[in-house]
Amino acid sequence: GMPLGAMVARDDLMTWEIGAHGSTYGGNPLSCAAALATIDLIEDGLVENAERIGSFLLDGLREMQPRRPLIKEVRGLGMMIGIEFEDHDTMIAVEQAAFRRGLLVLGAGDDVVRMCPPLVFRRDQAETALEVFEEAVAEAGGS
């Protein structure tokens, strides 16, 4: 991350004597450029992309569930997705098999794998993630 902050207040609270307030990191050009790029991403549909790709991932995981009975439940909102398994050992096996294939997922609780891709995730990347995740579940199930 980049160091950056903002504050909003009434005008009478924001009127300071000259030199009364300063900041060592204030106006860092790299941080300001990163903030502007982030605003551009948001204005270019970042939230809508997260909703669209998150739904695609949820649908894909739910379609996978009948083929992979190790998956007990799929739940999520946007790009925060949880895939529940029967037990802790299965969750760990899936997590490790996914990692060996280059897919980073994280155990959450005792029996849930959390899939939390970045908000800029593209459809082609989501398709690959689903393929790799299904391979990992298959390996964990011995098939």
N, C-alpha and C positions, 0 to 999 in steps of 0.2 A: 504494500500500500504506500500511499504518498501522504505526507503530513499536510493536512488542510482542514480548516474549520471555518464556520460561519456563525454569525449571530444576528438575530433580528430583535429590535427593541423600539420603543417609542422614541421619537425625535429628541425629547428633552433628556432622555437617558443616554443618547448617543452623542450629545454635544460635549466635547472635552476641550480642555485647555490645550494649546499647542505643546507637544512634548509630554503630555500627561499619560500617554499610553503608547507602548511600543511592543514589538514582538521580534524575537530573534529569527523566527522562521517566517514571519509575515511576508507575503508576496513572493514566495519561492517560485521562480519561473517554471520549473519542471512540474511542481505540484499544480500550479495554475493551468498549465497546458493539459495535464492529466484530467483536471476537473472539467475543462472545456470539452475534451474528447468524450468524457463520460456523459456530459449533458447532450452532446451530439448523438451518442448511442441511444440515450433515452428518448430523445425526440425522433429518432429514426425507427422506433418501434421495438425497443428492447423488451418492454413489458408484454407487448402482443406476441413477440417471438417466444418468450418464456411460456406464455399460456398455450400457444400452438404446439410447440415442441414438447412441453410437459404432457399435454393431452395425447400426443402421438406416442410418447414413451409409456404412459399409463395404459393406453389401448393395446400397445404391443405386448406389454408384460401380462396383461389380463388374457390376451389371446394365447400366450405361451402357457399359461397356467394349466389347461387341460392336458397339454403334452408333457408337462413337467410337474407331476404330482407332489414333488418335494415342496413346491410353492404353496403355502397355506393361504396367504392373502396378499393382495397388492392394494396399497392405498397411497394417496398423496394429493398434493395441491401444487399446481405450477410445476416447478422443477425440483421440488422436494418430495421424493418418492421413497416409500418403505416397502420392502418385500419381506414378508414374514415366512419363516420356515418352521418345521416341526420342532426343532431343538437347537441348542447352542452349537453342537458339533457340526450340524449341517450348515448352519449359518457361517461358521468359520471356514468350512471346506469350500463353500461357494465364494466367499470373500477371497480366499487364497488362490483359487483357480482363476478367478477373474483377474486378479493382480498379475499372475503369471502370464496372462494373455494381454496385458497392457491396459486393462480397465480398472480404474480406481474406484472402488466402492468401500463403504465403511460400515462395520458392525455398529448397531445402535440398540442398546439393551441386550437382552439375552438371546433373542432369536430373529432379529430383523437386520437386514442389509439395507443401508441407506444409499440411494442413488441420487446424487445432487450435482448434476453437471452445471457448468457456468451458464449464465443467462444468455451468452452469445452463441450457445450450442446450435449447430446447423442440423438440418434434416438428415443429410448424408452421415453426419457423425452419430446422430441418434440411431439410424438404421444399423450402423456398425456396432454401436454399443449393445443394441438388442441381440444381434447375432452372437457377439462375444459372451454376453451374459447367459444366453441359452446354452452355449457350449460349456460354460463354467458350471451351470446347474446340472447339465448332463454328466459331466465328469464327477461332480460331487455325489450324484446318484448312481454312479457306476455304469452308466450307459454310454 
